Structure formats: C-alpha cells, structure tokens
Amino acid sequence: MRRRDVIAGFSASATVWPGFTLAQSSPTPIGRLPIVGVLAVGGSEMVSNSVILSALAALGWVDGRNTRIAVREGDGRVESLTPLIHELLNMPADVIVARGGLVAGKLVEATRTTPIVVSATSLDPVRLGWAESYAKPARNVTGLTLANDEAISKQVQLLKYANPRLRHLALLKTRGNPWADDLVTAGKAAASEMGLRASFGLIAAASEVEPEIDRLRNEGVEGLLALADPVIDNFRRDIAEAAIKRRLLSAGQISVYARAGFLITYAADFNTMHRRAAVYVDRILKGERPGDLPIERPSKFVFTLNLDTARRMDLVISPTLLSLADEVIE
C-alpha cells in the first residue's frame, strides 16, 4: 500500500416542493435544545452516520445533553425522502446535514430558509443554483463538494491508462436523478479529450444492473464509469461483479467502490469530509449563517487500484500505472 498527494491546492473558492411549508429561520427558543437533522437515502451506504455523530460529540454536541440529533434514512429508496424531509422541517430542525447531492437537491427544493450542510456531494452546488458562489454561498446551503465534475477527467484518464486500447466508455447513472446531468456532460467531455466514444447507462434497481450492463456490452462498451449517488452506491458491488464477469474496466468516484470490486477509484476521503460537515454544523449552531460559510473543495484525491479485480479479468497492470497508485488492494 502506498499513499501520496495526487491533487492538492483546491480551495474554497426555488422552488418549494408541493406539500411543504417553508421552515422559518429563527433563533432556537430559550429552553429548547437545538435540533440537528441528519438525512440520507440509506441502504448499504459507504459511511455510517456514526462518523458525523462522533465528530459532533467531539465538538461538544451530544444528543440528549445539549442537542437533539434526528437521524433519518430512507432505506435505500429515494421516494422515501419526501416524508422524512417534511418531518425534519416540521420539528423544526435548526440545521440539516444532507448526506450526498441527491438528498441536498430534495432539501433545497423543500426549504429556502432552514440551514443545510451538504456532506460530500458529487454535484456542483453553484452550477445548480444552490449557492451563489463557493466563497460566499449567500443562501441557506453550504458544506463540502467532492469536485467530481473536475476529477472526472482524471478518472477517465486512469481507465485509459489501465487499457490503452480502450475506445468506448459508458457513464452509468441512476434513472430519475436530474442532478447528475452536469456529471454526464463532464464525463462526455473527458472521454472526448481521451479520444473515446461515450454512451450512458441507467439503473434504478438492483434487478436492472446485469441487463443494463449486458446492453452496454453488446453495444461495444469496454469500460464503465459509475457516477456516484446514493442509489448507485447501494448497487456498487453488483455493478463491480457484473463488470468483472464481462471483462469491462470499471472506475468509481468514491474510494470504497474499489473495495467493492471496482478496478479503479480516484476520490476524496469520505470520512474526512463527514467530519468537516460536523464543523459546519457546530459553527451554525453557534450563530454563524450558512450563507457566510465557504463551500469547501477537497484538497487531496486518492487513486486506489484493485489488483484482485485485475487478476480476475486477466488484465495486466503496467508498472507505470501501479507506481501512480496511492493505495493498492491485493
């Protein structure tokens, strides 16, 4: 195993959902404990909520002592977020941690006032209109981005390094996730720069993984790049196994995808980002406004290479690519 800095120096540079009443931003009443909501799609996600809760406790925010922490998960179903958001806004939560961009997008549709801390989104909050700028969000949303729209060119490049004969790449995303469109655009541009043809696949359920990857393989696809969101996260092992069986290269935008069997990942560290999200919550509970807190980009990306997957595919990894890896899974 080896680690090194791959990219450093990234700097922090409305519609209301039907059925919701906008939560009003107001000081926590005297005698009431502040309420922190933590919202995730749930299912078999990569990082448990314990990372965020432990970080909050380390900052002095302990559930039942000086705050109420309301953790809500949707059992892996995006449609289950609607009542959970309604519940958190009606408590009312003083700040809500959105685990991932898909969750954040639903929250932004539901409220323009309740502070939202986005923990590790793969989407661009400025481009989507959640914030006015990275340095000064000026609205009710702040937090951390994975900067995958920028890292995606490196992810495609590493796939090409793994097999220089690669000609046709598929971008795999969740059906019904409109916020992934920017990543698809960035992925197509990155593929074009590397001289690759780009297609895309859509998955919404585990039962769709193998048929969709079969369809892509029959169209001549030789490699897959999974665009991270909570639904794809839940199917990452199925996707990895299906790709291995069909001798398709696979790359992911979150480091744990490599441990699930993806050949390559190039990503920021999730644990670090979730701990940073707790710092944002702390600052908001102490009186700072989310619109004044810069949105952070990762300062470090880690390239992970799964040699076991390469062996199962009879793929020979060049010494040059191996030397670039920060982490190698044997």
C-alpha positions, 0 to 999 in steps of 0.5 A, a space after each residue: 500500500 502506498 499513499 501520496 498527494 495526487 491533487 492538492 491546492 483546491 480551495 474554497 473558492 426555488 422552488 418549494 416542493 408541493 406539500 411543504 411549508 417553508 421552515 422559518 429561520 429563527 433563533 432556537 427558543 430559550 429552553 429548547 435544545 437545538 435540533 440537528 437533522 441528519 438525512 440520507 437515502 440509506 441502504 448499504 451506504 459507504 459511511 455510517 452516520 456514526 462518523 458525523 455523530 462522533 465528530 459532533 460529540 467531539 465538538 461538544 454536541 451530544 444528543 440528549 445533553 445539549 442537542 437533539 440529533 434526528 437521524 433519518 434514512 430512507 432505506 435505500 429508496 429515494 421516494 422515501 425522502 419526501 416524508 422524512 424531509 417534511 418531518 425534519 422541517 416540521 420539528 423544526 430542525 435548526 440545521 440539516 446535514 444532507 448526506 450526498 447531492 441527491 438528498 441536498 437537491 430534495 432539501 433545497 427544493 423543500 426549504 429556502 430558509 432552514 440551514 443545510 450542510 451538504 456532506 460530500 456531494 458529487 454535484 456542483 452546488 453553484 452550477 445548480 443554483 444552490 449557492 451563489 458562489 463557493 466563497 460566499 454561498 449567500 443562501 441557506 446551503 453550504 458544506 463540502 463538494 467532492 469536485 467530481 465534475 473536475 476529477 472526472 477527467 482524471 478518472 477517465 484518464 486512469 481507465 485509459 491508462 489501465 487499457 490503452 486500447 480502450 475506445 468506448 466508455 459508458 457513464 452509468 447513472 441512476 434513472 430519475 436523478 436530474 442532478 447528475 446531468 452536469 456529471 454526464 456532460 463532464 464525463 462526455 467531455 473527458 472521454 472526448 479529450 481521451 479520444 473515446 466514444 461515450 454512451 450512458 447507462 441507467 439503473 434504478 434497481 438492483 434487478 436492472 444492473 446485469 441487463 443494463 450492463 449486458 446492453 452496454 456490452 453488446 453495444 461495444 462498451 469496454 469500460 464503465 464509469 459509475 457516477 456516484 449517488 446514493 442509489 448507485 452506491 447501494 448497487 456498487 458491488 453488483 455493478 463491480 461483479 457484473 463488470 468483472 464477469 464481462 471483462 469491462 474496466 470499471 472506475 468509481 468516484 468514491 474510494 470504497 467502490 474499489 473495495 467493492 470490486 471496482 478496478 479503479 477509484 480516484 476520490 476524496 476521503 469520505 470520512 474526512 469530509 463527514 467530519 468537516 460537515 460536523 464543523 459546519 454544523 457546530 459553527 451554525 449552531 453557534 450563530 454563524 449563517 450558512 450563507 457566510 460559510 465557504 463551500 469547501 473543495 477537497 484538497 487531496 484525491 486518492 487513486 486506489 487500484 484493485 489488483 484482485 479485480 485485475 487478476 480476475 479479468 486477466 488484465 495486466 497492470 503496467 508498472 507505470 500505472 501501479 507506481 501512480 497508485 496511492 493505495 493498492 488492494 491485493 
